[in-house]
Amino acid sequence: MLLVITPNLATSQTKVTRPPAVPSAVRAACDVAFAIAKTTPGVSVRRSTGTFNDETLRMPIFGCGLALSGSFKRAEATGDAAIRLRDAFMAQGWTEMPAYSADGTDGTSFAFRRGAVSCLIRGTWDGGADDDPSLPPEDWYKVATFCTSPIFPETR
């Protein structure tokens, strides 16, 4: 019996494409946002790296992201995650990007930039109905955070 071993040419010639690395400044911005979010009472945080789509942005972005869900009641003493993130970015000298700012009964949106990094934070919740007291605001909220480089355009 003769055993012949041949290399699998298809696999030896196939190149494995790795996703690009997240720049260290972007990773550092996500580290800061993650540290703030995880210490907010009543919040769960999921961190990821990749390409993100958001209706606020013109096109998909590559970077890091956080998906948060929380309770307004449990964060009553400290402020919810969106408030804490906004306050922290401002305190650390980031520049707010007014084109991405919006607030309403059911959510908030804002973005900051520093150097070549920008971060978008967008919160959503059920704020109830102002004209119908039988539909009070819900306790839950969600916050999506995306950080990337280069920065978002200054206008939308």
C-alpha positions as CSV (number, residue, x, y, z in Angstrom):
1,M,0.0,0.0,0.0
2,L,1.3,3.4,-1.0
3,L,0.2,6.5,0.9
4,V,0.6,9.8,-1.0
5,I,0.2,13.0,1.0
6,T,-0.3,16.2,-1.0
7,P,-0.7,19.7,0.4
8,N,-4.1,21.2,0.1
9,L,-3.3,23.9,-2.4
10,A,-6.6,25.7,-1.9
11,T,-6.0,26.3,1.8
12,S,-2.3,27.0,1.5
13,Q,-3.0,29.7,-1.1
14,T,-6.0,31.2,0.7
15,K,-5.1,34.3,2.6
16,V,-7.0,35.0,5.8
17,T,-8.1,38.6,6.0
18,R,-8.2,40.0,9.4
19,P,-10.3,43.0,10.2
20,P,-8.4,46.2,10.7
21,A,-7.2,47.0,14.2
22,V,-9.0,49.7,16.1
23,P,-6.6,52.7,16.5
24,S,-5.3,53.1,20.1
25,A,-6.9,56.5,20.5
26,V,-10.3,55.1,19.5
27,R,-9.8,52.1,21.9
28,A,-8.9,54.6,24.7
29,A,-12.1,56.6,24.1
30,C,-14.2,53.4,24.3
31,D,-12.3,52.4,27.5
32,V,-13.3,55.7,29.1
33,A,-17.0,55.3,28.0
34,F,-17.0,51.7,29.2
35,A,-15.6,52.6,32.6
36,I,-18.3,55.3,33.0
37,A,-21.1,53.1,31.8
38,K,-20.3,50.1,33.9
39,T,-20.3,52.1,37.1
40,T,-23.8,53.5,36.4
41,P,-26.3,51.8,38.7
42,G,-28.7,49.5,36.9
43,V,-26.8,49.3,33.6
44,S,-25.7,46.3,31.6
45,V,-23.0,47.0,29.0
46,R,-21.9,45.0,25.9
47,R,-18.8,46.1,24.1
48,S,-17.9,45.3,20.5
49,T,-15.5,46.2,17.7
50,G,-16.5,46.3,14.0
51,T,-18.5,48.3,11.6
52,F,-21.6,50.1,12.9
53,N,-24.6,51.7,11.3
54,D,-26.7,54.4,12.9
55,E,-29.4,56.5,11.4
56,T,-27.6,59.6,12.7
57,L,-24.5,58.9,10.6
58,R,-24.2,59.2,6.8
59,M,-22.4,55.9,6.3
60,P,-21.2,52.9,8.3
61,I,-18.2,53.5,10.6
62,F,-15.5,51.2,11.8
63,G,-14.5,51.4,15.4
64,C,-15.7,50.3,18.8
65,G,-19.2,50.4,20.3
66,L,-21.1,50.0,23.5
67,A,-24.7,48.8,23.8
68,L,-26.2,49.8,27.2
69,S,-29.5,49.1,28.8
70,G,-30.5,50.5,32.1
71,S,-33.1,51.6,34.6
72,F,-33.8,55.3,35.3
73,K,-35.0,54.4,38.8
74,R,-31.8,52.6,39.7
75,A,-29.6,55.5,38.4
76,E,-31.7,58.2,40.0
77,A,-28.9,59.2,42.5
78,T,-26.1,59.3,39.9
79,G,-27.9,60.1,36.6
80,D,-28.5,57.8,33.7
81,A,-25.7,56.6,31.5
82,A,-26.3,59.1,28.8
83,I,-26.0,62.0,31.2
84,R,-22.9,60.6,32.8
85,L,-21.3,60.0,29.5
86,R,-22.0,63.6,28.3
87,D,-20.7,65.0,31.6
88,A,-17.5,62.9,31.5
89,F,-16.7,63.8,27.9
90,M,-17.1,67.5,28.6
91,A,-15.1,67.3,31.9
92,Q,-12.2,65.6,29.9
93,G,-12.0,68.4,27.4
94,W,-13.8,66.8,24.5
95,T,-15.5,69.2,22.0
96,E,-19.2,68.8,21.5
97,M,-20.3,68.5,17.8
98,P,-23.6,70.5,17.7
99,A,-24.7,69.0,14.4
100,Y,-25.3,65.7,16.3
101,S,-27.2,67.1,19.3
102,A,-30.9,66.5,19.7
103,D,-33.1,65.9,22.8
104,G,-36.7,64.9,23.1
105,T,-39.3,63.0,25.1
106,D,-38.1,59.7,23.8
107,G,-34.3,60.1,23.5
108,T,-31.1,62.1,23.2
109,S,-28.3,62.2,20.8
110,F,-24.9,64.0,21.0
111,A,-21.3,63.6,19.7
112,F,-17.9,64.7,20.9
113,R,-14.5,64.9,19.2
114,R,-10.9,65.1,20.4
115,G,-8.0,64.9,18.1
116,A,-8.8,62.5,15.3
117,V,-11.4,60.6,17.4
118,S,-15.2,61.2,17.5
119,C,-17.8,59.4,19.6
120,L,-21.6,59.4,19.0
121,I,-23.9,58.7,22.0
122,R,-27.6,58.1,21.3
123,G,-30.1,57.2,24.0
124,T,-33.6,55.9,23.4
125,W,-36.5,55.3,25.8
126,D,-40.3,55.5,26.1
127,G,-41.0,58.9,27.5
128,G,-44.7,58.4,27.8
129,A,-47.3,60.7,26.3
130,D,-47.4,64.4,27.5
131,D,-51.0,64.7,26.6
132,D,-52.1,61.4,28.1
133,P,-51.3,60.7,31.8
134,S,-52.5,57.1,31.4
135,L,-49.3,56.5,29.3
136,P,-46.5,57.3,31.8
137,P,-42.8,57.1,31.0
138,E,-41.2,53.7,31.1
139,D,-38.3,52.9,33.5
140,W,-35.9,51.4,30.9
141,Y,-33.5,53.1,28.5
142,K,-30.9,52.1,25.9
143,V,-27.8,53.9,24.9
144,A,-25.6,53.2,21.9
145,T,-22.1,54.6,21.8
146,F,-19.8,54.5,18.8
147,C,-16.3,55.8,18.6
148,T,-14.2,56.0,15.4
149,S,-11.4,57.8,13.6
150,P,-11.4,60.0,11.5
151,I,-14.0,62.2,13.1
152,F,-17.5,62.6,11.8
153,P,-18.2,65.5,9.5
154,E,-19.0,68.7,11.3
155,T,-22.3,69.0,9.4
156,R,-24.9,66.4,8.6
